[in-house]
Amino acid sequence: MKFLIKLAVFCGVVLVLVGLGAALTPNLTKNRGSELAMAIDNVNPAVKTETVYADTTIKPVRHYIGGGGEHEYVYEMQTYNQKGEARKLHFESQWVLKPHRYLRITTKGQNVETWEAVDRGNVPSGVRQNLMMS
């Protein structure tokens, strides 16, 4: 009987620690472009999928040749969600992005799931104002 009580307490403590970790790690991984931050965000159920917007007026921060011989470009972008909240996002592309365009990026934390170029009219007006000021 004592064993079952100890086991129940242990399981409860583990669940509380896992819950706290899941709740706190999104704040720790925000604005971090490391592989570890992306991996944590990818498996963390507390991190929700979100659409953010960016403009392409920046140059790549890194260029390298990938394993298959393809060009890879790494961008560090200031993005904004529909509420106007800002965050940095590290973004990889096999193309040089055309300047003065807008991107709609679907993310799960620091992971870019999809991205597409959109017309200015498809960017919420509050987001456009933030992008013009940054």
N, C-alpha and C positions, 0 to 999 in steps of 0.2 A: 504494500500500500504506500509506504514512504517513497519507493522508487517511482510509482506513478505520479505522485505529487511533485517530486523533483523533476521528472520528465515534463510534466505540464508547465511548471514554472520556467524551465529551460526553453521550451518551445515558445512560450509567451514572450520571454525576453528576446529571443531571436526574431520573432515577428515584429516586435516593437522596434528593434534596431534596423531591420530591413525597411520598415515603413518610414522611419526617420531618414534613413539614407536615401530612399527614393524621393522623399519630399525635399531634402536639402540639396541634393546634387545638381538639380537644374540651375540653381544660383551659382554653384561652383564652376559649372561648365560653360555658362553664358559668356560669350565673347572670346572663347578659347578655340583656336583652330587645330588643336593637337589631335592626334589619332585617338588618344585615350579619352578625351572629351567627347569625340564623335561616337566611340564605342559605347561609352556610358549612356549617352543620350539615346542611342539606338535601342538599347534593351530596357531602359527605364520607363515603366508604365506611367509615371507621373509627368513625363515630357509629352506634350501634345503636338500634333501636326499643326503647322501655322503657315499662312501665306504672308510673305514679306515682299517688299519692292525695293529696287535699287536702280541707280542709273549707271551708265557705262562710261563715265567720263574719266575713269582711272586707267592706269596702265598696269599690266601684270607685275606682281612683286617677284615672280620667279618663272623661269622657263626651263624645261628639261625635256629630254627625249625619253618616252616611256619604254616599257619592256618590249613592245611590239614595233618599236621604231617610230611611233607617232609622237607628234609635238604635244606637250602638255603645258598649259599656262595656269598659274595660280594667281588668283585675285584676292585681295582683302577689301571687302566692301562694307560701307555703312548702309544698313538696311533699315526699313521702317515697316511696321505692321499697320493695319487699318486704324488702330487706336493712336498712331503716331509715336509708338514706343520704338526707340532706336536700339540696334545691336549690331556688333561687327560679325561678319560672316566670312569664313574662308571658303573659296569657291574655286573649283578646278574646271577647266574647259579645254577641249582639243582645238579650239579656235581662238583667234584674237577677237575680242568683242568689238563691234563697231561703236565708235564714240557717239555720245549724245542720243542714246537709246534708253529705253526702260526695260527692266526685267521683272517678271513675276516669278518668284521663287517659292516653291513649297518645301518646307523644312520640317524636320523633327529634331528640335534642338539645333545642334550645329551641323547636322547632316542635311545636305541638299538632296532632296528626293527627285524633284523635277524643276526645270526652269524653262522659261520661254520669253522671247522678246514680245512686248506688247506695245500698242500705240499709246500715245499720251492720254487719250480719252478713256482708256481702260485702267488708268491708275487713279485711285481715289484722290480727290482734290487736296485733302489734308496731307496726304503722303507726298503729292507733287510739290507742295510748298516746302516740306521738310527736305526733300531731295534737292530743291533749288538753292536752299540755304546752306547745305553741307558742302 
